[in-house]
């Protein structure tokens, strides 16, 4: 028989700040913004991940949003 696919899919969380490397890593907030894979309510300003409503970004809240 074939293998079952895992129904849960782990979302990649963006880094809190871009590392500014030439080749953008898989979790780069700039790359995720361009692809449209950033969680709802988040954007990037000055290479840092920020919330649209102006509140502080925490890893706990980011994990919930993703």
PDB file of N, CA, C, O and CB in Angstrom:
ATOM      1  N   UNK A   1       0.829  -1.186   0.000  1.00  0.00           N
ATOM      2  CA  UNK A   1       0.000   0.000   0.000  1.00  0.00           C
ATOM      3  C   UNK A   1       0.875   1.251   0.000  1.00  0.00           C
ATOM      4  O   UNK A   1       2.054   1.197   0.350  1.00  0.00           O
ATOM      5  CB  UNK A   1      -0.944  -0.003   1.209  1.00  0.00           C
ATOM      6  N   UNK A   2       0.288   2.367  -0.393  1.00  0.00           N
ATOM      7  CA  UNK A   2       1.016   3.632  -0.422  1.00  0.00           C
ATOM      8  C   UNK A   2       1.065   4.279   0.951  1.00  0.00           C
ATOM      9  O   UNK A   2       0.346   3.889   1.870  1.00  0.00           O
ATOM     10  CB  UNK A   2       0.380   4.585  -1.418  1.00  0.00           C
ATOM     11  N   UNK A   3       1.914   5.258   1.066  1.00  0.00           N
ATOM     12  CA  UNK A   3       2.044   5.988   2.336  1.00  0.00           C
ATOM     13  C   UNK A   3       0.984   7.080   2.412  1.00  0.00           C
ATOM     14  O   UNK A   3       0.607   7.669   1.399  1.00  0.00           O
ATOM     15  CB  UNK A   3       3.466   6.603   2.482  1.00  0.00           C
ATOM     16  N   UNK A   4       0.510   7.339   3.623  1.00  0.00           N
ATOM     17  CA  UNK A   4      -0.443   8.424   3.831  1.00  0.00           C
ATOM     18  C   UNK A   4       0.305   9.746   3.929  1.00  0.00           C
ATOM     19  O   UNK A   4       1.408   9.814   4.473  1.00  0.00           O
ATOM     20  CB  UNK A   4      -1.291   8.181   5.103  1.00  0.00           C
ATOM     21  N   UNK A   5      -0.297  10.772   3.407  1.00  0.00           N
ATOM     22  CA  UNK A   5       0.293  12.104   3.538  1.00  0.00           C
ATOM     23  C   UNK A   5      -0.146  12.698   4.859  1.00  0.00           C
ATOM     24  O   UNK A   5      -1.280  12.494   5.293  1.00  0.00           O
ATOM     25  CB  UNK A   5      -0.114  13.029   2.352  1.00  0.00           C
ATOM     26  N   UNK A   6       0.739  13.423   5.492  1.00  0.00           N
ATOM     27  CA  UNK A   6       0.409  14.061   6.763  1.00  0.00           C
ATOM     28  C   UNK A   6      -0.551  15.208   6.488  1.00  0.00           C
ATOM     29  O   UNK A   6      -0.246  16.098   5.694  1.00  0.00           O
ATOM     30  CB  UNK A   6       1.691  14.567   7.498  1.00  0.00           C
ATOM     31  N   UNK A   7      -1.712  15.190   7.143  1.00  0.00           N
ATOM     32  CA  UNK A   7      -2.721  16.212   6.897  1.00  0.00           C
ATOM     33  C   UNK A   7      -2.326  17.562   7.480  1.00  0.00           C
ATOM     34  O   UNK A   7      -2.777  18.606   7.008  1.00  0.00           O
ATOM     35  CB  UNK A   7      -4.048  15.776   7.472  1.00  0.00           C
ATOM     36  N   UNK A   8      -1.471  17.538   8.522  1.00  0.00           N
ATOM     37  CA  UNK A   8      -1.002  18.800   9.099  1.00  0.00           C
ATOM     38  C   UNK A   8       0.143  19.339   8.249  1.00  0.00           C
ATOM     39  O   UNK A   8       1.014  18.588   7.810  1.00  0.00           O
ATOM     40  CB  UNK A   8      -0.548  18.609  10.581  1.00  0.00           C
ATOM     41  N   UNK A   9       0.128  20.623   8.027  1.00  0.00           N
ATOM     42  CA  UNK A   9       1.205  21.234   7.276  1.00  0.00           C
ATOM     43  C   UNK A   9       1.794  22.351   8.125  1.00  0.00           C
ATOM     44  O   UNK A   9       1.083  23.272   8.529  1.00  0.00           O
ATOM     45  CB  UNK A   9       0.707  21.767   5.900  1.00  0.00           C
ATOM     46  N   UNK A  10       3.081  22.270   8.391  1.00  0.00           N
ATOM     47  CA  UNK A  10       3.735  23.249   9.240  1.00  0.00           C
ATOM     48  C   UNK A  10       4.023  24.501   8.420  1.00  0.00           C
ATOM     49  O   UNK A  10       4.669  24.433   7.374  1.00  0.00           O
ATOM     50  CB  UNK A  10       5.038  22.673   9.854  1.00  0.00           C
ATOM     51  N   UNK A  11       3.540  25.642   8.903  1.00  0.00           N
ATOM     52  CA  UNK A  11       3.753  26.905   8.201  1.00  0.00           C
ATOM     53  C   UNK A  11       5.142  27.421   8.517  1.00  0.00           C
ATOM     54  O   UNK A  11       5.586  27.362   9.664  1.00  0.00           O
ATOM     55  CB  UNK A  11       2.679  27.951   8.591  1.00  0.00           C
ATOM     56  N   UNK A  12       5.829  27.926   7.507  1.00  0.00           N
ATOM     57  CA  UNK A  12       7.139  28.530   7.733  1.00  0.00           C
ATOM     58  C   UNK A  12       6.920  29.917   8.309  1.00  0.00           C
ATOM     59  O   UNK A  12       6.220  30.740   7.719  1.00  0.00           O
ATOM     60  CB  UNK A  12       7.981  28.591   6.414  1.00  0.00           C
ATOM     61  N   UNK A  13       7.514  30.171   9.450  1.00  0.00           N
ATOM     62  CA  UNK A  13       7.409  31.485  10.058  1.00  0.00           C
ATOM     63  C   UNK A  13       8.509  32.379   9.513  1.00  0.00           C
ATOM     64  O   UNK A  13       9.642  31.928   9.346  1.00  0.00           O
ATOM     65  CB  UNK A  13       7.489  31.392  11.594  1.00  0.00           C
ATOM     66  N   UNK A  14       8.198  33.632   9.234  1.00  0.00           N
ATOM     67  CA  UNK A  14       9.242  34.534   8.760  1.00  0.00           C
ATOM     68  C   UNK A  14      10.176  34.937   9.893  1.00  0.00           C
ATOM     69  O   UNK A  14       9.796  34.930  11.064  1.00  0.00           O
ATOM     70  CB  UNK A  14       8.623  35.775   8.125  1.00  0.00           C
ATOM     71  N   UNK A  15      11.396  35.286   9.526  1.00  0.00           N
ATOM     72  CA  UNK A  15      12.325  35.826  10.514  1.00  0.00           C
ATOM     73  C   UNK A  15      11.830  37.206  10.916  1.00  0.00           C
ATOM     74  O   UNK A  15      11.031  37.812  10.202  1.00  0.00           O
ATOM     75  CB  UNK A  15      13.790  35.889   9.955  1.00  0.00           C
ATOM     76  N   UNK A  16      12.297  37.706  12.051  1.00  0.00           N
ATOM     77  CA  UNK A  16      11.871  39.027  12.501  1.00  0.00           C
ATOM     78  C   UNK A  16      12.627  40.136  11.784  1.00  0.00           C
ATOM     79  O   UNK A  16      12.171  41.278  11.742  1.00  0.00           O
ATOM     80  CB  UNK A  16      12.062  39.158  14.001  1.00  0.00           C
ATOM     81  N   UNK A  17      13.785  39.799  11.220  1.00  0.00           N
ATOM     82  CA  UNK A  17      14.580  40.792  10.502  1.00  0.00           C
ATOM     83  C   UNK A  17      15.294  40.115   9.342  1.00  0.00           C
ATOM     84  O   UNK A  17      15.749  38.978   9.472  1.00  0.00           O
ATOM     85  CB  UNK A  17      15.601  41.482  11.449  1.00  0.00           C
ATOM     86  N   UNK A  18      15.396  40.799   8.214  1.00  0.00           N
ATOM     87  CA  UNK A  18      16.081  40.273   7.042  1.00  0.00           C
ATOM     88  C   UNK A  18      17.580  40.245   7.298  1.00  0.00           C
ATOM     89  O   UNK A  18      18.138  41.186   7.862  1.00  0.00           O
ATOM     90  CB  UNK A  18      15.757  41.115   5.790  1.00  0.00           C
ATOM     91  N   UNK A  19      18.231  39.161   6.880  1.00  0.00           N
ATOM     92  CA  UNK A  19      19.677  39.039   7.107  1.00  0.00           C
ATOM     93  C   UNK A  19      20.476  39.709   5.993  1.00  0.00           C
ATOM     94  O   UNK A  19      21.706  39.734   6.046  1.00  0.00           O
ATOM     95  CB  UNK A  19      20.075  37.563   7.217  1.00  0.00           C
ATOM     96  N   UNK A  20      19.802  40.245   4.998  1.00  0.00           N
ATOM     97  CA  UNK A  20      20.403  41.014   3.905  1.00  0.00           C
ATOM     98  C   UNK A  20      21.367  40.215   3.031  1.00  0.00           C
ATOM     99  O   UNK A  20      22.243  40.805   2.399  1.00  0.00           O
ATOM    100  CB  UNK A  20      21.124  42.189   4.469  1.00  0.00           C
ATOM    101  N   UNK A  21      21.230  38.900   2.977  1.00  0.00           N
ATOM    102  CA  UNK A  21      22.100  38.110   2.112  1.00  0.00           C
ATOM    103  C   UNK A  21      21.640  38.257   0.662  1.00  0.00           C
ATOM    104  O   UNK A  21      20.473  38.543   0.397  1.00  0.00           O
ATOM    105  CB  UNK A  21      22.100  36.615   2.541  1.00  0.00           C
ATOM    106  N   UNK A  22      22.555  38.061  -0.256  1.00  0.00           N
ATOM    107  CA  UNK A  22      22.220  38.181  -1.677  1.00  0.00           C
ATOM    108  C   UNK A  22      21.161  37.151  -2.080  1.00  0.00           C
ATOM    109  O   UNK A  22      20.183  37.480  -2.752  1.00  0.00           O
ATOM    110  CB  UNK A  22      23.484  38.008  -2.542  1.00  0.00           C
ATOM    111  N   UNK A  23      21.372  35.905  -1.661  1.00  0.00           N
ATOM    112  CA  UNK A  23      20.377  34.878  -1.946  1.00  0.00           C
ATOM    113  C   UNK A  23      19.433  34.833  -0.755  1.00  0.00           C
ATOM    114  O   UNK A  23      19.833  34.462   0.349  1.00  0.00           O
ATOM    115  CB  UNK A  23      21.043  33.471  -2.214  1.00  0.00           C
ATOM    116  N   UNK A  24      18.209  35.201  -0.975  1.00  0.00           N
ATOM    117  CA  UNK A  24      17.238  35.284   0.115  1.00  0.00           C
ATOM    118  C   UNK A  24      16.934  33.885   0.651  1.00  0.00           C
ATOM    119  O   UNK A  24      16.666  32.959  -0.113  1.00  0.00           O
ATOM    120  CB  UNK A  24      15.936  35.977  -0.363  1.00  0.00           C
ATOM    121  N   UNK A  25      16.980  33.750   1.971  1.00  0.00           N
ATOM    122  CA  UNK A  25      16.700  32.461   2.596  1.00  0.00           C
ATOM    123  C   UNK A  25      15.214  32.142   2.519  1.00  0.00           C
ATOM    124  O   UNK A  25      14.423  32.997   2.122  1.00  0.00           O
ATOM    125  CB  UNK A  25      17.171  32.455   4.058  1.00  0.00           C
ATOM    126  N   UNK A  26      14.830  30.959   2.881  1.00  0.00           N
ATOM    127  CA  UNK A  26      13.440  30.517   2.796  1.00  0.00           C
ATOM    128  C   UNK A  26      12.505  31.244   3.740  1.00  0.00           C
ATOM    129  O   UNK A  26      11.298  31.284   3.503  1.00  0.00           O
ATOM    130  CB  UNK A  26      13.363  29.063   3.066  1.00  0.00           C
ATOM    131  N   UNK A  27      13.044  31.823   4.814  1.00  0.00           N
ATOM    132  CA  UNK A  27      12.209  32.501   5.810  1.00  0.00           C
ATOM    133  C   UNK A  27      12.348  34.021   5.759  1.00  0.00           C
ATOM    134  O   UNK A  27      11.882  34.709   6.667  1.00  0.00           O
ATOM    135  CB  UNK A  27      12.562  32.008   7.199  1.00  0.00           C
ATOM    136  N   UNK A  28      12.971  34.547   4.732  1.00  0.00           N
ATOM    137  CA  UNK A  28      13.200  35.988   4.622  1.00  0.00           C
ATOM    138  C   UNK A  28      11.862  36.730   4.528  1.00  0.00           C
ATOM    139  O   UNK A  28      11.045  36.412   3.664  1.00  0.00           O
ATOM    140  CB  UNK A  28      14.085  36.306   3.388  1.00  0.00           C
ATOM    141  N   UNK A  29      11.624  37.721   5.410  1.00  0.00           N
ATOM    142  CA  UNK A  29      10.348  38.441   5.344  1.00  0.00           C
ATOM    143  C   UNK A  29      10.153  39.202   4.029  1.00  0.00           C
ATOM    144  O   UNK A  29       9.020  39.352   3.571  1.00  0.00           O
ATOM    145  CB  UNK A  29      10.250  39.409   6.500  1.00  0.00           C
ATOM    146  N   UNK A  30      11.237  39.682   3.419  1.00  0.00           N
ATOM    147  CA  UNK A  30      11.119  40.384   2.135  1.00  0.00           C
ATOM    148  C   UNK A  30      10.644  39.433   1.041  1.00  0.00           C
ATOM    149  O   UNK A  30       9.770  39.779   0.245  1.00  0.00           O
ATOM    150  CB  UNK A  30      12.467  41.016   1.738  1.00  0.00           C
ATOM    151  N   UNK A  31      11.223  38.237   1.005  1.00  0.00           N
ATOM    152  CA  UNK A  31      10.846  37.259  -0.001  1.00  0.00           C
ATOM    153  C   UNK A  31       9.401  36.791   0.218  1.00  0.00           C
ATOM    154  O   UNK A  31       8.635  36.635  -0.733  1.00  0.00           O
ATOM    155  CB  UNK A  31      11.812  36.062   0.030  1.00  0.00           C
ATOM    156  N   UNK A  32       9.046  36.572   1.487  1.00  0.00           N
ATOM    157  CA  UNK A  32       7.691  36.125   1.794  1.00  0.00           C
ATOM    158  C   UNK A  32       6.657  37.196   1.461  1.00  0.00           C
ATOM    159  O   UNK A  32       5.549  36.872   1.034  1.00  0.00           O
ATOM    160  CB  UNK A  32       7.585  35.739   3.264  1.00  0.00           C
ATOM    161  N   UNK A  33       7.006  38.468   1.652  1.00  0.00           N
ATOM    162  CA  UNK A  33       6.114  39.573   1.299  1.00  0.00           C
ATOM    163  C   UNK A  33       5.879  39.592  -0.211  1.00  0.00           C
ATOM    164  O   UNK A  33       4.750  39.758  -0.672  1.00  0.00           O
ATOM    165  CB  UNK A  33       6.703  40.929   1.773  1.00  0.00           C
ATOM    166  N   UNK A  34       6.961  39.419  -0.973  1.00  0.00           N
ATOM    167  CA  UNK A  34       6.864  39.441  -2.431  1.00  0.00           C
ATOM    168  C   UNK A  34       6.015  38.272  -2.949  1.00  0.00           C
ATOM    169  O   UNK A  34       5.230  38.430  -3.884  1.00  0.00           O
ATOM    170  CB  UNK A  34       8.267  39.395  -3.057  1.00  0.00           C
ATOM    171  N   UNK A  35       6.186  37.097  -2.327  1.00  0.00           N
ATOM    172  CA  UNK A  35       5.426  35.924  -2.754  1.00  0.00           C
ATOM    173  C   UNK A  35       3.997  35.921  -2.221  1.00  0.00           C
ATOM    174  O   UNK A  35       3.150  35.177  -2.714  1.00  0.00           O
ATOM    175  CB  UNK A  35       6.131  34.668  -2.308  1.00  0.00           C
ATOM    176  N   UNK A  36       3.730  36.753  -1.217  1.00  0.00           N
ATOM    177  CA  UNK A  36       2.397  36.795  -0.631  1.00  0.00           C
ATOM    178  C   UNK A  36       2.162  35.717   0.405  1.00  0.00           C
ATOM    179  O   UNK A  36       1.016  35.346   0.659  1.00  0.00           O
ATOM    180  CB  UNK A  36       1.374  36.678  -1.702  1.00  0.00           C
ATOM    181  N   UNK A  37       3.234  35.201   1.015  1.00  0.00           N
ATOM    182  CA  UNK A  37       3.090  34.133   2.001  1.00  0.00           C
ATOM    183  C   UNK A  37       3.254  34.620   3.441  1.00  0.00           C
ATOM    184  O   UNK A  37       3.290  33.808   4.365  1.00  0.00           O
ATOM    185  CB  UNK A  37       4.096  33.048   1.722  1.00  0.00           C
ATOM    186  N   UNK A  38       3.354  35.935   3.639  1.00  0.00           N
ATOM    187  CA  UNK A  38       3.397  36.464   5.006  1.00  0.00           C
ATOM    188  C   UNK A  38       2.029  36.274   5.651  1.00  0.00           C
ATOM    189  O   UNK A  38       1.014  36.354   4.960  1.00  0.00           O
ATOM    190  CB  UNK A  38       3.811  37.972   5.016  1.00  0.00           C
ATOM    191  N   UNK A  39       1.977  36.023   6.965  1.00  0.00           N
ATOM    192  CA  UNK A  39       0.672  35.893   7.635  1.00  0.00           C
ATOM    193  C   UNK A  39      -0.130  37.196   7.544  1.00  0.00           C
ATOM    194  O   UNK A  39       0.440  38.276   7.394  1.00  0.00           O
ATOM    195  CB  UNK A  39       0.867  35.496   9.115  1.00  0.00           C
ATOM    196  N   UNK A  40      -1.447  37.080   7.638  1.00  0.00           N
ATOM    197  CA  UNK A  40      -2.333  38.250   7.594  1.00  0.00           C
ATOM    198  C   UNK A  40      -1.967  39.227   8.698  1.00  0.00           C
ATOM    199  O   UNK A  40      -1.689  38.816   9.825  1.00  0.00           O
ATOM    200  CB  UNK A  40      -3.812  37.826   7.725  1.00  0.00           C
ATOM    201  N   UNK A  41      -1.965  40.516   8.383  1.00  0.00           N
ATOM    202  CA  UNK A  41      -1.732  41.546   9.390  1.00  0.00           C
ATOM    203  C   UNK A  41      -0.276  41.901   9.593  1.00  0.00           C
ATOM    204  O   UNK A  41       0.043  42.695  10.478  1.00  0.00           O
ATOM    205  CB  UNK A  41      -2.300  41.112  10.677  1.00  0.00           C
ATOM    206  N   UNK A  42       0.624  41.329   8.790  1.00  0.00           N
ATOM    207  CA  UNK A  42       2.052  41.622   8.922  1.00  0.00           C
ATOM    208  C   UNK A  42       2.574  42.204   7.625  1.00  0.00           C
ATOM    209  O   UNK A  42       2.076  41.890   6.544  1.00  0.00           O
ATOM    210  CB  UNK A  42       2.846  40.354   9.303  1.00  0.00           C
ATOM    211  N   UNK A  43       3.589  43.060   7.742  1.00  0.00           N
ATOM    212  CA  UNK A  43       4.248  43.647   6.585  1.00  0.00           C
ATOM    213  C   UNK A  43       5.722  43.860   6.937  1.00  0.00           C
ATOM    214  O   UNK A  43       6.152  43.545   8.047  1.00  0.00           O
ATOM    215  CB  UNK A  43       3.562  44.995   6.159  1.00  0.00           C
ATOM    216  N   UNK A  44       6.493  44.397   5.985  1.00  0.00           N
ATOM    217  CA  UNK A  44       7.925  44.626   6.202  1.00  0.00           C
ATOM    218  C   UNK A  44       8.221  46.098   5.996  1.00  0.00           C
ATOM    219  O   UNK A  44       7.828  46.688   4.989  1.00  0.00           O
ATOM    220  CB  UNK A  44       8.793  43.750   5.247  1.00  0.00           C
ATOM    221  N   UNK A  45       8.916  46.684   6.958  1.00  0.00           N
ATOM    222  CA  UNK A  45       9.375  48.075   6.846  1.00  0.00           C
ATOM    223  C   UNK A  45      10.819  48.136   7.286  1.00  0.00           C
ATOM    224  O   UNK A  45      11.168  47.647   8.360  1.00  0.00           O
ATOM    225  CB  UNK A  45       8.495  49.044   7.700  1.00  0.00           C
ATOM    226  N   UNK A  46      11.663  48.736   6.459  1.00  0.00           N
ATOM    227  CA  UNK A  46      13.096  48.872   6.744  1.00  0.00           C
ATOM    228  C   UNK A  46      13.719  47.521   7.090  1.00  0.00           C
ATOM    229  O   UNK A  46      14.488  47.398   8.043  1.00  0.00           O
ATOM    230  CB  UNK A  46      13.322  49.867   7.897  1.00  0.00           C
ATOM    231  N   UNK A  47      13.366  46.507   6.290  1.00  0.00           N
ATOM    232  CA  UNK A  47      13.892  45.139   6.417  1.00  0.00           C
ATOM    233  C   UNK A  47      13.527  44.445   7.714  1.00  0.00           C
ATOM    234  O   UNK A  47      14.145  43.439   8.065  1.00  0.00           O
ATOM    235  CB  UNK A  47      15.372  45.162   6.293  1.00  0.00           C
ATOM    236  N   UNK A  48      12.529  44.960   8.443  1.00  0.00           N
ATOM    237  CA  UNK A  48      12.080  44.338   9.683  1.00  0.00           C
ATOM    238  C   UNK A  48      10.602  43.991   9.563  1.00  0.00           C
ATOM    239  O   UNK A  48       9.831  44.715   8.933  1.00  0.00           O
ATOM    240  CB  UNK A  48      12.330  45.273  10.897  1.00  0.00           C
ATOM    241  N   UNK A  49      10.222  42.885  10.169  1.00  0.00           N
ATOM    242  CA  UNK A  49       8.838  42.455  10.173  1.00  0.00           C
ATOM    243  C   UNK A  49       8.062  43.288  11.185  1.00  0.00           C
ATOM    244  O   UNK A  49       8.468  43.395  12.342  1.00  0.00           O
ATOM    245  CB  UNK A  49       8.727  40.947  10.493  1.00  0.00           C
ATOM    246  N   UNK A  50       6.949  43.878  10.758  1.00  0.00           N
ATOM    247  CA  UNK A  50       6.118  44.699  11.644  1.00  0.00           C
ATOM    248  C   UNK A  50       4.660  44.316  11.446  1.00  0.00           C
ATOM    249  O   UNK A  50       4.285  43.733  10.428  1.00  0.00           O
ATOM    250  CB  UNK A  50       6.331  46.222  11.372  1.00  0.00           C
ATOM    251  N   UNK A  51       3.843  44.656  12.442  1.00  0.00           N
ATOM    252  CA  UNK A  51       2.408  44.436  12.312  1.00  0.00           C
ATOM    253  C   UNK A  51       1.767  45.663  11.692  1.00  0.00           C
ATOM    254  O   UNK A  51       2.222  46.788  11.900  1.00  0.00           O
ATOM    255  CB  UNK A  51       1.767  44.117  13.682  1.00  0.00           C
ATOM    256  N   UNK A  52       0.725  45.441  10.940  1.00  0.00           N
ATOM    257  CA  UNK A  52       0.033  46.537  10.256  1.00  0.00           C
ATOM    258  C   UNK A  52      -0.606  47.479  11.265  1.00  0.00           C
ATOM    259  O   UNK A  52      -0.623  48.691  11.050  1.00  0.00           O
ATOM    260  CB  UNK A  52      -1.034  45.990   9.294  1.00  0.00           C
ATOM    261  N   UNK A  53      -1.141  46.931  12.383  1.00  0.00           N
ATOM    262  CA  UNK A  53      -1.805  47.774  13.373  1.00  0.00           C
ATOM    263  C   UNK A  53      -0.835  48.500  14.306  1.00  0.00           C
ATOM    264  O   UNK A  53      -1.272  49.276  15.157  1.00  0.00           O
ATOM    265  CB  UNK A  53      -2.746  46.939  14.187  1.00  0.00           C
ATOM    266  N   UNK A  54       0.462  48.266  14.165  1.00  0.00           N
ATOM    267  CA  UNK A  54       1.455  48.997  14.949  1.00  0.00           C
ATOM    268  C   UNK A  54       1.849  48.351  16.259  1.00  0.00           C
ATOM    269  O   UNK A  54       2.717  48.872  16.959  1.00  0.00           O
ATOM    270  CB  UNK A  54       0.954  50.340  15.228  1.00  0.00           C
ATOM    271  N   UNK A  55       1.232  47.220  16.617  1.00  0.00           N
ATOM    272  CA  UNK A  55       1.589  46.545  17.860  1.00  0.00           C
ATOM    273  C   UNK A  55       2.918  45.825  17.710  1.00  0.00           C
ATOM    274  O   UNK A  55       3.419  45.651  16.599  1.00  0.00           O
ATOM    275  CB  UNK A  55       0.493  45.557  18.274  1.00  0.00           C
ATOM    276  N   UNK A  56       3.487  45.407  18.843  1.00  0.00           N
ATOM    277  CA  UNK A  56       4.792  44.758  18.838  1.00  0.00           C
ATOM    278  C   UNK A  56       4.680  43.337  18.271  1.00  0.00           C
ATOM    279  O   UNK A  56       3.707  42.633  18.538  1.00  0.00           O
ATOM    280  CB  UNK A  56       5.383  44.726  20.264  1.00  0.00           C
ATOM    281  N   UNK A  57       5.681  42.923  17.490  1.00  0.00           N
ATOM    282  CA  UNK A  57       5.735  41.586  16.921  1.00  0.00           C
ATOM    283  C   UNK A  57       6.389  40.647  17.922  1.00  0.00           C
ATOM    284  O   UNK A  57       7.507  40.897  18.375  1.00  0.00           O
ATOM    285  CB  UNK A  57       6.503  41.581  15.576  1.00  0.00           C
ATOM    286  N   UNK A  58       5.693  39.564  18.269  1.00  0.00           N
ATOM    287  CA  UNK A  58       6.276  38.540  19.137  1.00  0.00           C
ATOM    288  C   UNK A  58       6.178  37.205  18.417  1.00  0.00           C
ATOM    289  O   UNK A  58       5.298  37.004  17.580  1.00  0.00           O
ATOM    290  CB  UNK A  58       5.557  38.484  20.532  1.00  0.00           C
ATOM    291  N   UNK A  59       7.088  36.296  18.749  1.00  0.00           N
ATOM    292  CA  UNK A  59       7.087  34.991  18.100  1.00  0.00           C
ATOM    293  C   UNK A  59       5.819  34.220  18.415  1.00  0.00           C
ATOM    294  O   UNK A  59       5.327  33.472  17.571  1.00  0.00           O
ATOM    295  CB  UNK A  59       8.304  34.188  18.524  1.00  0.00           C
ATOM    296  N   UNK A  60       5.282  34.388  19.614  1.00  0.00           N
ATOM    297  CA  UNK A  60       4.075  33.690  20.023  1.00  0.00           C
ATOM    298  C   UNK A  60       2.878  34.125  19.173  1.00  0.00           C
ATOM    299  O   UNK A  60       2.123  33.289  18.677  1.00  0.00           O
ATOM    300  CB  UNK A  60       3.793  33.941  21.509  1.00  0.00           C
ATOM    301  N   UNK A  61       2.714  35.437  19.009  1.00  0.00           N
ATOM    302  CA  UNK A  61       1.605  35.958  18.198  1.00  0.00           C
ATOM    303  C   UNK A  61       1.806  35.623  16.720  1.00  0.00           C
ATOM    304  O   UNK A  61       0.841  35.384  15.993  1.00  0.00           O
ATOM    305  CB  UNK A  61       1.473  37.485  18.382  1.00  0.00           C
ATOM    306  N   UNK A  62       3.061  35.608  16.284  1.00  0.00           N
ATOM    307  CA  UNK A  62       3.375  35.284  14.897  1.00  0.00           C
ATOM    308  C   UNK A  62       3.024  33.837  14.607  1.00  0.00           C
ATOM    309  O   UNK A  62       2.506  33.532  13.533  1.00  0.00           O
ATOM    310  CB  UNK A  62       4.856  35.546  14.597  1.00  0.00           C
ATOM    311  N   UNK A  63       3.296  32.945  15.538  1.00  0.00           N
ATOM    312  CA  UNK A  63       2.973  31.528  15.362  1.00  0.00           C
ATOM    313  C   UNK A  63       1.463  31.324  15.303  1.00  0.00           C
ATOM    314  O   UNK A  63       0.985  30.486  14.538  1.00  0.00           O
ATOM    315  CB  UNK A  63       3.579  30.690  16.502  1.00  0.00           C
ATOM    316  N   UNK A  64       0.705  32.078  16.100  1.00  0.00           N
ATOM    317  CA  UNK A  64      -0.756  31.978  16.070  1.00  0.00           C
ATOM    318  C   UNK A  64      -1.314  32.460  14.733  1.00  0.00           C
ATOM    319  O   UNK A  64      -2.247  31.864  14.194  1.00  0.00           O
ATOM    320  CB  UNK A  64      -1.372  32.788  17.219  1.00  0.00           C
ATOM    321  N   UNK A  65      -0.744  33.532  14.204  1.00  0.00           N
ATOM    322  CA  UNK A  65      -1.223  34.106  12.937  1.00  0.00           C
ATOM    323  C   UNK A  65      -0.932  33.183  11.765  1.00  0.00           C
ATOM    324  O   UNK A  65      -1.697  33.134  10.802  1.00  0.00           O
ATOM    325  CB  UNK A  65      -0.579  35.474  12.691  1.00  0.00           C
ATOM    326  N   UNK A  66       0.151  32.467  11.844  1.00  0.00           N
ATOM    327  CA  UNK A  66       0.525  31.560  10.751  1.00  0.00           C
ATOM    328  C   UNK A  66      -0.242  30.294  10.895  1.00  0.00           C
ATOM    329  O   UNK A  66      -0.087  29.382  10.083  1.00  0.00           O
ATOM    330  CB  UNK A  66       2.034  31.273  10.732  1.00  0.00           C
TER     331      UNK A  66
END
